[in-house]
Amino acid sequence: MIDGGRLMVVMRQALTEFLAAKFPRHRFEFTSLDELNSVQQSAIPDGWHEFVGGDGSVTAEQVADIWHRALPGKFPRYLETFKELDGTAFLVRSTDLDTGISEPAAIYACDSQSRLLEEFDARVGYFNANAGRDLQFWSKMPAGLQKFYHMISDGFLDSTGAGMVRSAEMIPLASPLGNPTDRSLLRNQRGLLNPANIEYVGFNSDGGEIYLSEDARPDISKLVTVCTNRGFAYVLVDVTDSASQGTPWEWWSGPTDGSLETVVDLWSDLDEWLTQLFDFRK
């Protein structure tokens, strides 16, 4: 029988191989707080310092505690799933092999083979003390989202780039009319999409779909990406002004058109999207 310490070593070796195959443009090195320099340590939110063990690991229960302290009651399904899968978070030094830039991050790893399609499943959450602060619209983001990026992690992604996007990758759905060449989701995907071809969908009290009139439609240059799936669907929030309170929308992209759908509750929606990213056995 392998003792706990030996089992952790074996798991890290297997996880290292898995990460190298799944994240070929990054190198992840297991580390501890003591092995990081002062700048890297300061990037890690205070809530993590309390729980990161001497070997750089954080249990699923401790991860849930960190998330709950930052955002009480949010992401219940995701956190429960992470615990059910016997997940562990590991402090790592992440290096972008294209740029050579290194930064601290947490690898959220699960190795419950009875529930997963592969031996492991993993997410990476980066630590960035200045996440979002240079973005003009940051102050208009929901306060809870700002807390997520400052107190939990700057993004929360799988190997395909799906999940909570990094703050530097947040972009509007459409370029402003006055600056049509500005970076935007529609410009990245297919810049010639006519906004007139977008369907704006709401729901009545019975849950039936209704098409929104022009006066109920948002300014699509003020909808900013915060979460994505493995296709071309996104959760966006409205950053028009503080009064918009970060109204959430879902964007679903088709071959020649797309649809914007109203979302009842941002946090329930994000919880659902993060939970669905796990590759469960059917």
PASEBA-1860 file (N, C-alpha, C; in nm, 3 decimals):
! residues 282
1> MIDGGRLM> 0.085/-0.121/0.000/0.000/0.000/0.000/0.088/0.125/0.000 ~ 0.055/0.223/-0.089/0.134/0.345/-0.098/0.090/0.442/0.011 ~ 0.187/0.498/0.087/0.150/0.593/0.191/0.110/0.726/0.128 ~ 0.050/0.815/0.213/-0.004/0.939/0.160/0.098/1.025/0.088 ~ 0.220/1.038/0.147/0.323/1.120/0.085/0.367/1.067/-0.049 ~ 0.388/0.935/-0.054/0.430/0.872/-0.180/0.319/0.885/-0.285 ~ 0.194/0.869/-0.243/0.082/0.880/-0.335/0.077/1.019/-0.396 ~ 0.103/1.123/-0.315/0.102/1.260/-0.365/0.211/1.280/-0.470
9> VVMRQALT> 0.329/1.221/-0.447/0.439/1.231/-0.543/0.400/1.165/-0.675 ~ 0.343/1.045/-0.665/0.300/0.973/-0.786/0.195/1.053/-0.861 ~ 0.100/1.111/-0.787/-0.006/1.190/-0.850/0.052/1.311/-0.921 ~ 0.147/1.379/-0.857/0.206/1.498/-0.919/0.281/1.463/-1.047 ~ 0.350/1.352/-1.046/0.422/1.311/-1.167/0.325/1.285/-1.281 ~ 0.217/1.212/-1.252/0.118/1.182/-1.355/0.046/1.310/-1.399 ~ 0.018/1.398/-1.304/-0.050/1.523/-1.336/0.039/1.612/-1.422 ~ 0.170/1.613/-1.394/0.264/1.692/-1.474/0.261/1.648/-1.619
17> EFLAAKFP> 0.258/1.517/-1.643/0.252/1.464/-1.779/0.119/1.501/-1.846 ~ 0.011/1.493/-1.769/-0.121/1.529/-1.821/-0.125/1.676/-1.862 ~ -0.072/1.764/-1.775/-0.074/1.907/-1.803/0.011/1.941/-1.925 ~ 0.125/1.875/-1.938/0.213/1.902/-2.053/0.143/1.866/-2.184 ~ 0.062/1.760/-2.181/-0.009/1.718/-2.302/-0.129/1.808/-2.331 ~ -0.197/1.852/-2.225/-0.320/1.930/-2.243/-0.293/2.079/-2.261 ~ -0.187/2.130/-2.202/-0.153/2.273/-2.211/-0.015/2.286/-2.276 ~ -0.001/2.253/-2.405/0.131/2.248/-2.467/0.203/2.382/-2.476
25> RHRFEFTS> 0.131/2.491/-2.462/0.194/2.624/-2.472/0.230/2.681/-2.336 ~ 0.214/2.600/-2.231/0.248/2.643/-2.096/0.329/2.535/-2.025 ~ 0.410/2.580/-1.932/0.481/2.488/-1.844/0.439/2.519/-1.701 ~ 0.393/2.417/-1.630/0.351/2.433/-1.492/0.449/2.360/-1.401 ~ 0.504/2.432/-1.305/0.598/2.374/-1.209/0.537/2.384/-1.069 ~ 0.523/2.272/-1.003/0.472/2.273/-0.866/0.568/2.352/-0.778 ~ 0.511/2.431/-0.688/0.594/2.516/-0.604/0.526/2.535/-0.470 ~ 0.586/2.615/-0.385/0.528/2.651/-0.255/0.543/2.801/-0.237
33> LDELNSVQ> 0.477/2.855/-0.137/0.487/2.999/-0.114/0.631/3.042/-0.090 ~ 0.707/2.962/-0.017/0.845/2.997/0.016/0.935/3.003/-0.107 ~ 0.896/2.932/-0.212/0.980/2.927/-0.332/0.949/3.040/-0.431 ~ 0.846/3.118/-0.402/0.811/3.231/-0.487/0.880/3.357/-0.439 ~ 0.912/3.448/-0.532/0.972/3.574/-0.488/0.864/3.665/-0.430 ~ 0.904/3.778/-0.375/0.811/3.864/-0.303/0.701/3.919/-0.394 ~ 0.734/3.949/-0.520/0.634/4.000/-0.613/0.530/3.893/-0.643 ~ 0.576/3.771/-0.666/0.484/3.661/-0.694/0.397/3.629/-0.572
41> QSAIPDGW> 0.456/3.634/-0.454/0.379/3.609/-0.332/0.270/3.715/-0.314 ~ 0.303/3.840/-0.343/0.206/3.948/-0.324/0.090/3.940/-0.423 ~ 0.109/3.866/-0.533/0.002/3.850/-0.631/-0.105/3.753/-0.584 ~ -0.070/3.668/-0.488/-0.163/3.566/-0.439/-0.256/3.628/-0.335 ~ -0.387/3.618/-0.352/-0.481/3.678/-0.257/-0.459/3.628/-0.114 ~ -0.487/3.715/-0.018/-0.466/3.681/0.123/-0.538/3.553/0.163 ~ -0.658/3.533/0.109/-0.735/3.415/0.146/-0.665/3.284/0.115 ~ -0.578/3.285/0.016/-0.505/3.164/-0.020/-0.388/3.138/0.075
49> HEFVGGDG> -0.324/3.244/0.124/-0.206/3.228/0.209/-0.237/3.144/0.333 ~ -0.359/3.158/0.383/-0.397/3.086/0.505/-0.401/2.936/0.484 ~ -0.433/2.892/0.362/-0.460/2.750/0.340/-0.351/2.675/0.263 ~ -0.267/2.745/0.189/-0.166/2.676/0.109/-0.068/2.604/0.202 ~ -0.060/2.472/0.188/0.027/2.394/0.274/0.173/2.411/0.237 ~ 0.260/2.352/0.318/0.403/2.361/0.293/0.443/2.303/0.160 ~ 0.362/2.209/0.109/0.391/2.149/-0.021/0.315/2.217/-0.135 ~ 0.247/2.328/-0.103/0.177/2.403/-0.206/0.040/2.349/-0.242
57> SVTAEQVA> -0.013/2.256/-0.162/-0.143/2.196/-0.194/-0.255/2.257/-0.108 ~ -0.377/2.253/-0.162/-0.496/2.302/-0.093/-0.607/2.200/-0.116 ~ -0.670/2.153/-0.011/-0.774/2.050/-0.024/-0.901/2.108/-0.085 ~ -0.989/2.020/-0.130/-1.116/2.064/-0.187/-1.199/2.142/-0.085 ~ -1.199/2.097/0.039/-1.273/2.168/0.144/-1.216/2.308/0.164 ~ -1.084/2.320/0.160/-1.021/2.450/0.177/-1.048/2.541/0.057 ~ -1.048/2.484/-0.063/-1.083/2.561/-0.182/-1.224/2.617/-0.168 ~ -1.317/2.532/-0.125/-1.455/2.576/-0.106/-1.463/2.689/-0.004
65> DIWHRALP> -1.381/2.680/0.100/-1.379/2.783/0.204/-1.328/2.916/0.146 ~ -1.222/2.909/0.064/-1.168/3.030/0.002/-1.273/3.097/-0.085 ~ -1.338/3.018/-0.169/-1.440/3.074/-0.259/-1.558/3.128/-0.179 ~ -1.599/3.055/-0.075/-1.716/3.097/0.004/-1.687/3.226/0.080 ~ -1.567/3.240/0.132/-1.535/3.364/0.204/-1.538/3.484/0.110 ~ -1.492/3.465/-0.012/-1.491/3.574/-0.109/-1.631/3.605/-0.159 ~ -1.707/3.498/-0.189/-1.841/3.512/-0.249/-1.936/3.414/-0.182 ~ -1.986/3.447/-0.064/-2.074/3.354/0.009/-2.195/3.310/-0.073
73> GKFPRYLE> -2.216/3.179/-0.077/-2.333/3.125/-0.144/-2.324/3.113/-0.294 ~ -2.213/3.158/-0.353/-2.198/3.151/-0.498/-2.127/3.021/-0.538 ~ -2.152/2.972/-0.658/-2.090/2.851/-0.716/-2.112/2.725/-0.633 ~ -2.232/2.704/-0.577/-2.252/2.585/-0.493/-2.237/2.454/-0.570 ~ -2.289/2.446/-0.693/-2.281/2.321/-0.769/-2.137/2.290/-0.808 ~ -2.066/2.393/-0.854/-1.927/2.369/-0.894/-1.843/2.321/-0.776 ~ -1.853/2.389/-0.664/-1.771/2.353/-0.548/-1.808/2.216/-0.494 ~ -1.936/2.181/-0.495/-1.977/2.049/-0.450/-1.923/1.942/-0.545
81> TFKELDGT> -1.925/1.969/-0.674/-1.871/1.874/-0.771/-1.721/1.856/-0.750 ~ -1.650/1.965/-0.726/-1.505/1.957/-0.703/-1.475/1.870/-0.581 ~ -1.557/1.883/-0.478/-1.538/1.800/-0.358/-1.572/1.655/-0.386 ~ -1.680/1.631/-0.461/-1.719/1.493/-0.494/-1.611/1.421/-0.574 ~ -1.538/1.497/-0.655/-1.432/1.440/-0.739/-1.298/1.433/-0.666 ~ -1.301/1.457/-0.534/-1.177/1.452/-0.454/-1.070/1.545/-0.510 ~ -1.111/1.666/-0.545/-1.018/1.760/-0.606/-0.914/1.813/-0.510 ~ -0.804/1.859/-0.565/-0.698/1.925/-0.492/-0.647/2.040/-0.576
89> AFLVRSTD> -0.618/2.152/-0.513/-0.555/2.264/-0.583/-0.407/2.266/-0.549 ~ -0.325/2.294/-0.649/-0.180/2.299/-0.629/-0.127/2.435/-0.672 ~ -0.044/2.494/-0.588/0.023/2.618/-0.625/0.131/2.585/-0.729 ~ 0.131/2.658/-0.839/0.228/2.632/-0.946/0.287/2.764/-0.996 ~ 0.401/2.751/-1.061/0.457/2.862/-1.137/0.426/2.833/-1.283 ~ 0.347/2.919/-1.346/0.304/2.899/-1.484/0.391/2.984/-1.576 ~ 0.447/2.922/-1.679/0.529/2.994/-1.776/0.468/2.981/-1.915 ~ 0.441/3.095/-1.977/0.393/3.097/-2.115/0.513/3.070/-2.205
97> LDTGISEP> 0.512/2.959/-2.277/0.628/2.920/-2.358/0.646/3.009/-2.480 ~ 0.545/3.086/-2.517/0.559/3.179/-2.630/0.626/3.309/-2.588 ~ 0.593/3.357/-2.469/0.646/3.486/-2.423/0.755/3.473/-2.318 ~ 0.761/3.358/-2.252/0.857/3.338/-2.144/0.813/3.399/-2.013 ~ 0.694/3.458/-2.008/0.645/3.522/-1.886/0.598/3.416/-1.787 ~ 0.643/3.430/-1.662/0.603/3.338/-1.555/0.517/3.411/-1.454 ~ 0.421/3.342/-1.398/0.333/3.399/-1.296/0.277/3.287/-1.209 ~ 0.239/3.319/-1.086/0.183/3.216/-0.999/0.040/3.183/-1.038
105> AAIYACDS> 0.001/3.060/-1.014/-0.134/3.015/-1.047/-0.169/2.897/-0.958 ~ -0.294/2.857/-0.963/-0.340/2.737/-0.894/-0.393/2.640/-0.998 ~ -0.348/2.515/-0.991/-0.403/2.410/-1.074/-0.507/2.336/-0.990 ~ -0.632/2.336/-1.036/-0.739/2.261/-0.970/-0.747/2.126/-1.040 ~ -0.707/2.020/-0.972/-0.697/1.889/-1.036/-0.791/1.788/-0.970 ~ -0.851/1.704/-1.054/-0.936/1.594/-1.008/-0.883/1.466/-1.071 ~ -0.880/1.359/-0.994/-0.832/1.231/-1.049/-0.927/1.117/-1.017 ~ -1.056/1.150/-1.006/-1.156/1.048/-0.977/-1.192/0.976/-1.107
113> QSRLLEEF> -1.119/0.868/-1.137/-1.134/0.801/-1.266/-1.272/0.738/-1.284 ~ -1.341/0.712/-1.176/-1.473/0.651/-1.188/-1.576/0.748/-1.243 ~ -1.547/0.879/-1.238/-1.644/0.980/-1.282/-1.600/1.058/-1.405 ~ -1.468/1.057/-1.435/-1.416/1.139/-1.543/-1.384/1.057/-1.666 ~ -1.389/1.121/-1.782/-1.360/1.052/-1.907/-1.210/1.024/-1.923 ~ -1.127/1.109/-1.862/-0.983/1.088/-1.867/-0.932/1.069/-1.725 ~ -0.803/1.037/-1.714/-0.746/1.011/-1.582/-0.758/1.133/-1.491 ~ -0.739/1.250/-1.549/-0.747/1.374/-1.473/-0.842/1.471/-1.543
121> DARVGYFN> -0.882/1.572/-1.467/-0.940/1.692/-1.525/-0.874/1.806/-1.450 ~ -0.850/1.917/-1.516/-0.776/2.025/-1.451/-0.825/2.161/-1.498 ~ -0.819/2.256/-1.407/-0.846/2.397/-1.437/-0.727/2.478/-1.385 ~ -0.706/2.593/-1.445/-0.600/2.680/-1.397/-0.660/2.817/-1.364 ~ -0.629/2.864/-1.245/-0.670/2.998/-1.202/-0.545/3.080/-1.175 ~ -0.527/3.188/-1.246/-0.406/3.270/-1.233/-0.423/3.372/-1.121 ~ -0.311/3.413/-1.064/-0.313/3.513/-0.958/-0.255/3.643/-1.012 ~ -0.332/3.750/-1.001/-0.290/3.880/-1.053/-0.350/3.988/-0.965
129> ANAGRDLQ> -0.266/4.049/-0.883/-0.314/4.149/-0.787/-0.377/4.269/-0.856 ~ -0.341/4.293/-0.982/-0.394/4.410/-1.054/-0.498/4.372/-1.159 ~ -0.559/4.257/-1.145/-0.655/4.210/-1.244/-0.763/4.314/-1.271 ~ -0.777/4.352/-1.397/-0.885/4.440/-1.439/-0.867/4.587/-1.411 ~ -0.769/4.624/-1.333/-0.761/4.763/-1.288/-0.731/4.861/-1.402 ~ -0.674/4.814/-1.511/-0.644/4.901/-1.625/-0.759/4.907/-1.726 ~ -0.865/4.833/-1.703/-0.977/4.831/-1.796/-1.071/4.947/-1.766 ~ -1.107/5.022/-1.870/-1.192/5.140/-1.850/-1.326/5.106/-1.789
137> FWSKMPAG> -1.378/4.988/-1.820/-1.511/4.951/-1.773/-1.510/4.876/-1.641 ~ -1.391/4.855/-1.581/-1.382/4.768/-1.464/-1.470/4.816/-1.349 ~ -1.476/4.945/-1.326/-1.555/4.997/-1.214/-1.705/4.974/-1.233 ~ -1.746/4.944/-1.356/-1.887/4.920/-1.385/-1.922/4.772/-1.385 ~ -1.821/4.687/-1.361/-1.847/4.544/-1.348/-1.916/4.517/-1.215 ~ -2.000/4.413/-1.206/-2.061/4.379/-1.077/-1.954/4.362/-0.969 ~ -1.983/4.410/-0.850/-1.886/4.404/-0.741/-1.841/4.261/-0.713 ~ -1.935/4.166/-0.725/-1.901/4.027/-0.700/-1.799/3.974/-0.799
145> LQKFYHMI> -1.810/4.014/-0.925/-1.712/3.970/-1.025/-1.575/4.030/-0.995 ~ -1.573/4.156/-0.953/-1.445/4.216/-0.916/-1.382/4.138/-0.801 ~ -1.463/4.095/-0.706/-1.410/4.015/-0.595/-1.355/3.882/-0.643 ~ -1.425/3.819/-0.739/-1.376/3.691/-0.791/-1.234/3.707/-0.845 ~ -1.212/3.809/-0.924/-1.082/3.827/-0.989/-0.973/3.871/-0.891 ~ -1.010/3.940/-0.785/-0.911/3.987/-0.689/-0.890/3.891/-0.572 ~ -0.993/3.815/-0.534/-0.985/3.732/-0.414/-0.977/3.582/-0.444 ~ -1.013/3.542/-0.567/-1.006/3.399/-0.603/-0.901/3.378/-0.710
153> SDGFLDST> -0.925/3.426/-0.830/-0.822/3.415/-0.934/-0.860/3.499/-1.055 ~ -0.758/3.533/-1.134/-0.777/3.609/-1.257/-0.806/3.509/-1.369 ~ -0.933/3.473/-1.382/-0.974/3.371/-1.478/-0.974/3.233/-1.415 ~ -1.041/3.141/-1.483/-1.053/3.003/-1.433/-1.081/2.917/-1.554 ~ -0.977/2.855/-1.612/-0.984/2.801/-1.747/-0.945/2.655/-1.756 ~ -1.006/2.586/-1.855/-0.961/2.452/-1.886/-0.859/2.461/-2.000 ~ -0.816/2.346/-2.051/-0.708/2.346/-2.151/-0.751/2.404/-2.285 ~ -0.882/2.417/-2.309/-0.929/2.474/-2.436/-0.948/2.625/-2.427
161> GAGMVRSA> -0.930/2.681/-2.306/-0.956/2.823/-2.286/-1.098/2.853/-2.245 ~ -1.175/2.748/-2.215/-1.313/2.767/-2.171/-1.316/2.791/-2.020 ~ -1.413/2.869/-1.976/-1.428/2.899/-1.834/-1.436/3.050/-1.814 ~ -1.403/3.095/-1.694/-1.399/3.238/-1.664/-1.278/3.297/-1.735 ~ -1.299/3.392/-1.825/-1.189/3.446/-1.903/-1.098/3.532/-1.816 ~ -0.973/3.543/-1.854/-0.882/3.632/-1.783/-0.924/3.777/-1.807 ~ -0.894/3.863/-1.710/-0.938/4.002/-1.722/-0.880/4.069/-1.847 ~ -0.756/4.035/-1.883/-0.694/4.095/-2.001/-0.760/4.051/-2.130
169> EMIPLASP> -0.837/3.942/-2.125/-0.904/3.889/-2.244/-1.051/3.929/-2.250 ~ -1.098/4.008/-2.155/-1.236/4.056/-2.159/-1.250/4.157/-2.273 ~ -1.345/4.131/-2.362/-1.367/4.222/-2.473/-1.517/4.241/-2.495 ~ -1.556/4.354/-2.556/-1.698/4.375/-2.583/-1.746/4.286/-2.697 ~ -1.876/4.265/-2.702/-1.933/4.185/-2.809/-1.911/4.253/-2.944 ~ -1.929/4.384/-2.950/-1.914/4.458/-3.076/-1.828/4.582/-3.054 ~ -1.761/4.626/-3.159/-1.683/4.749/-3.153/-1.777/4.869/-3.149 ~ -1.739/4.976/-3.079/-1.823/5.096/-3.077/-1.840/5.151/-3.218
177> LGNPTDRS> -1.953/5.214/-3.243/-1.979/5.269/-3.377/-1.872/5.370/-3.417 ~ -1.823/5.447/-3.321/-1.722/5.547/-3.353/-1.583/5.491/-3.375 ~ -1.561/5.366/-3.333/-1.430/5.302/-3.349/-1.451/5.159/-3.400 ~ -1.494/5.145/-3.524/-1.534/5.013/-3.576/-1.423/4.911/-3.584 ~ -1.297/4.957/-3.575/-1.186/4.861/-3.583/-1.136/4.817/-3.446 ~ -1.197/4.868/-3.338/-1.157/4.827/-3.204/-1.178/4.677/-3.185 ~ -1.095/4.619/-3.102/-1.103/4.476/-3.073/-1.240/4.441/-3.013 ~ -1.303/4.338/-3.066/-1.432/4.294/-3.014/-1.452/4.148/-3.050
185> LLRNQRGL> -1.549/4.084/-2.984/-1.575/3.943/-3.009/-1.624/3.921/-3.152 ~ -1.715/4.002/-3.199/-1.767/3.985/-3.334/-1.659/4.011/-3.438 ~ -1.573/4.107/-3.412/-1.464/4.135/-3.506/-1.367/4.017/-3.511 ~ -1.341/3.956/-3.395/-1.251/3.841/-3.390/-1.310/3.721/-3.463 ~ -1.440/3.698/-3.444/-1.503/3.579/-3.501/-1.539/3.599/-3.648 ~ -1.603/3.709/-3.678/-1.636/3.743/-3.817/-1.685/3.887/-3.817 ~ -1.597/3.976/-3.852/-1.622/4.118/-3.834/-1.733/4.177/-3.919 ~ -1.783/4.102/-4.017/-1.884/4.158/-4.106/-2.026/4.127/-4.064
193> LNPANIEY> -2.045/4.064/-3.948/-2.181/4.032/-3.904/-2.260/4.161/-3.884 ~ -2.372/4.169/-3.947/-2.460/4.285/-3.934/-2.539/4.271/-3.804 ~ -2.531/4.370/-3.714/-2.609/4.361/-3.590/-2.757/4.336/-3.613 ~ -2.805/4.372/-3.732/-2.947/4.349/-3.763/-2.979/4.200/-3.772 ~ -2.874/4.118/-3.789/-2.895/3.973/-3.799/-2.890/3.903/-3.663 ~ -2.873/3.981/-3.558/-2.872/3.924/-3.423/-3.016/3.911/-3.372 ~ -3.048/3.797/-3.317/-3.178/3.778/-3.254/-3.165/3.812/-3.105 ~ -3.258/3.890/-3.055/-3.258/3.929/-2.914/-3.374/3.856/-2.847
201> VGFNSDGG> -3.339/3.765/-2.757/-3.438/3.674/-2.702/-3.456/3.697/-2.552 ~ -3.581/3.707/-2.511/-3.614/3.713/-2.370/-3.708/3.599/-2.336 ~ -3.755/3.596/-2.213/-3.843/3.488/-2.170/-3.959/3.548/-2.090 ~ -4.079/3.495/-2.114/-4.194/3.542/-2.039/-4.205/3.469/-1.906 ~ -4.308/3.499/-1.828/-4.322/3.441/-1.695/-4.340/3.290/-1.697 ~ -4.382/3.236/-1.811/-4.400/3.091/-1.824/-4.275/3.021/-1.878 ~ -4.170/3.099/-1.902/-4.047/3.041/-1.955/-4.043/3.033/-2.106 ~ -4.145/3.084/-2.173/-4.147/3.081/-2.319/-4.062/3.193/-2.378
209> EIYLSEDA> -4.004/3.168/-2.495/-3.920/3.266/-2.561/-4.003/3.379/-2.621 ~ -3.951/3.500/-2.610/-4.011/3.615/-2.676/-3.897/3.694/-2.741 ~ -3.926/3.763/-2.848/-3.825/3.845/-2.914/-3.836/3.987/-2.862 ~ -3.722/4.042/-2.825/-3.721/4.173/-2.760/-3.736/4.285/-2.861 ~ -3.813/4.384/-2.823/-3.828/4.503/-2.907/-3.699/4.585/-2.900 ~ -3.683/4.678/-2.992/-3.559/4.754/-2.999/-3.529/4.828/-2.870 ~ -3.632/4.880/-2.804/-3.607/4.957/-2.682/-3.567/4.869/-2.565 ~ -3.580/4.737/-2.578/-3.539/4.645/-2.471/-3.405/4.580/-2.499
217> RPDISKLV> -3.343/4.618/-2.610/-3.216/4.557/-2.649/-3.098/4.635/-2.592 ~ -2.991/4.567/-2.556/-2.874/4.635/-2.500/-2.786/4.695/-2.609 ~ -2.699/4.785/-2.570/-2.593/4.835/-2.657/-2.486/4.726/-2.662 ~ -2.473/4.658/-2.776/-2.384/4.541/-2.780/-2.236/4.577/-2.770 ~ -2.203/4.706/-2.782/-2.064/4.747/-2.760/-2.034/4.762/-2.611 ~ -2.139/4.750/-2.527/-2.122/4.761/-2.382/-2.140/4.627/-2.311 ~ -2.151/4.519/-2.389/-2.160/4.385/-2.331/-2.021/4.322/-2.333 ~ -1.970/4.285/-2.217/-1.831/4.238/-2.205/-1.828/4.091/-2.167
225> TVCTNRGF> -1.739/4.016/-2.230/-1.727/3.872/-2.206/-1.669/3.844/-2.067 ~ -1.730/3.748/-1.995/-1.674/3.706/-1.866/-1.657/3.554/-1.858 ~ -1.728/3.479/-1.942/-1.719/3.333/-1.937/-1.748/3.277/-2.075 ~ -1.685/3.165/-2.110/-1.707/3.104/-2.240/-1.711/2.952/-2.228 ~ -1.779/2.888/-2.323/-1.777/2.743/-2.326/-1.673/2.698/-2.429 ~ -1.678/2.573/-2.470/-1.577/2.523/-2.564/-1.612/2.550/-2.709 ~ -1.721/2.621/-2.732/-1.757/2.659/-2.867/-1.745/2.809/-2.882 ~ -1.851/2.872/-2.928/-1.851/3.017/-2.946/-1.965/3.081/-2.868
233> AYVLVDVT> -1.993/3.028/-2.751/-2.096/3.084/-2.664/-2.029/3.154/-2.546 ~ -2.090/3.262/-2.502/-2.031/3.343/-2.395/-2.138/3.391/-2.299 ~ -2.097/3.412/-2.174/-2.175/3.491/-2.079/-2.114/3.630/-2.080 ~ -2.199/3.731/-2.092/-2.153/3.869/-2.095/-2.227/3.950/-1.990 ~ -2.168/4.061/-1.948/-2.237/4.152/-1.857/-2.239/4.291/-1.918 ~ -2.343/4.365/-1.886/-2.363/4.500/-1.938/-2.285/4.599/-1.851 ~ -2.192/4.673/-1.913/-2.112/4.771/-1.839/-2.144/4.913/-1.886 ~ -2.267/4.934/-1.929/-2.306/5.067/-1.978/-2.282/5.172/-1.870
241> DSASQGTP> -2.331/5.146/-1.751/-2.312/5.236/-1.638/-2.346/5.160/-1.512 ~ -2.327/5.224/-1.399/-2.353/5.157/-1.272/-2.499/5.115/-1.258 ~ -2.589/5.190/-1.322/-2.732/5.159/-1.312/-2.766/5.027/-1.380 ~ -2.684/4.986/-1.477/-2.712/4.860/-1.546/-2.688/4.740/-1.456 ~ -2.608/4.760/-1.348/-2.582/4.657/-1.247/-2.531/4.527/-1.308 ~ -2.458/4.540/-1.419/-2.398/4.421/-1.479/-2.500/4.321/-1.529 ~ -2.610/4.369/-1.588/-2.713/4.279/-1.640/-2.649/4.171/-1.728 ~ -2.675/4.042/-1.699/-2.610/3.935/-1.775/-2.688/3.895/-1.900
249> WEWWSGPT> -2.612/3.849/-2.000/-2.667/3.799/-2.125/-2.586/3.677/-2.168 ~ -2.646/3.593/-2.250/-2.572/3.484/-2.313/-2.567/3.509/-2.464 ~ -2.449/3.491/-2.522/-2.431/3.504/-2.666/-2.409/3.366/-2.726 ~ -2.493/3.331/-2.824/-2.481/3.204/-2.895/-2.456/3.234/-3.042 ~ -2.342/3.187/-3.092/-2.299/3.220/-3.227/-2.336/3.111/-3.326 ~ -2.397/3.153/-3.438/-2.428/3.061/-3.547/-2.337/3.087/-3.666 ~ -2.351/3.011/-3.775/-2.264/3.029/-3.892/-2.272/3.168/-3.954 ~ -2.392/3.225/-3.959/-2.410/3.355/-4.024/-2.481/3.456/-3.936
257> DGSLETVV> -2.519/3.415/-3.817/-2.592/3.505/-3.729/-2.558/3.472/-3.585 ~ -2.636/3.522/-3.494/-2.614/3.492/-3.353/-2.734/3.537/-3.274 ~ -2.742/3.493/-3.148/-2.854/3.534/-3.065/-2.804/3.576/-2.928 ~ -2.868/3.679/-2.876/-2.845/3.726/-2.740/-2.967/3.689/-2.658 ~ -2.942/3.620/-2.546/-3.052/3.577/-2.461/-3.037/3.638/-2.322 ~ -3.149/3.684/-2.268/-3.146/3.737/-2.133/-3.117/3.626/-2.033 ~ -3.052/3.662/-1.924/-3.019/3.567/-1.818/-3.083/3.616/-1.689 ~ -3.149/3.526/-1.618/-3.220/3.565/-1.496/-3.122/3.600/-1.385
265> DLWSDLDE> -3.022/3.514/-1.363/-2.930/3.535/-1.251/-2.788/3.504/-1.297 ~ -2.699/3.601/-1.288/-2.561/3.585/-1.333/-2.491/3.470/-1.264 ~ -2.505/3.462/-1.130/-2.426/3.366/-1.054/-2.472/3.223/-1.076 ~ -2.602/3.202/-1.087/-2.651/3.068/-1.117/-2.604/3.025/-1.256 ~ -2.601/3.119/-1.348/-2.557/3.089/-1.484/-2.409/3.052/-1.486 ~ -2.325/3.130/-1.419/-2.182/3.100/-1.415/-2.156/2.966/-1.346 ~ -2.230/2.939/-1.239/-2.215/2.812/-1.168/-2.246/2.695/-1.262 ~ -2.352/2.710/-1.340/-2.391/2.605/-1.436/-2.284/2.586/-1.543
273> WLTQLFDF> -2.232/2.694/-1.596/-2.132/2.683/-1.703/-2.004/2.618/-1.652 ~ -1.957/2.656/-1.534/-1.834/2.596/-1.481/-1.853/2.448/-1.451 ~ -1.970/2.412/-1.399/-1.998/2.272/-1.367/-2.003/2.188/-1.494 ~ -2.064/2.241/-1.599/-2.078/2.166/-1.724/-1.945/2.141/-1.794 ~ -1.842/2.216/-1.759/-1.712/2.198/-1.824/-1.645/2.066/-1.786 ~ -1.688/2.003/-1.676/-1.629/1.875/-1.639/-1.670/1.768/-1.739 ~ -1.575/1.683/-1.775/-1.602/1.572/-1.867/-1.648/1.451/-1.788 ~ -1.775/1.449/-1.751/-1.829/1.338/-1.673/-1.854/1.216/-1.761
281> RK> -1.839/1.100/-1.701/-1.885/0.978/-1.766/-2.037/0.979/-1.765 ~ -2.097/0.934/-1.874/-2.243/0.930/-1.881/-2.296/0.803/-1.814
END
